[in-house]
Amino acid sequence: MKQKFSTSWKASKRPAKQRKYLAQAPLHIKRKFVSVNLSKELRNKYGKRNIPVRKGDGVKIMRGKFKGKTGKVIEVKLKKSKIIVEGIQVKKQDGSKVNVKMQPSNLQITELNLDDRKRNKIINKKIENKIELKEKK
């Protein structure tokens, strides 16, 4: 049987191949596709440009109809690489409201959910490395 996802694939100029790679990637790799850039304050504090978004993170919308609005992440849909933000809804034709699924590239993390020990460890490790580099200089 032909393998569905290639771990050795590096890059291609062809958009169809890029889309195929994104669509067929396993969930542990798709996790990286929902990375959202950090605000300037968090960037300086943690020494990282972006981080995979999690439920409970505070985000600001940077593009589109809801530009400038902020809210907490309700749900992260890894299979579709979409993020649902609290309070961002549109009214349907029948009058009911439905959540809008946002692309991670259109968001910015303003506050991190640090309830998870594993995430804390990752972030603190980066801070320690940053401090060590300053001491060496």
Helices and strands as residue ranges (DSSP letters): H 15-24, H 27-33, E 35-38, H 40-46, E 50-52, E 58-61, E 70-77, E 82-91, E 97-102, G 104-106, E 107-111, H 117-136
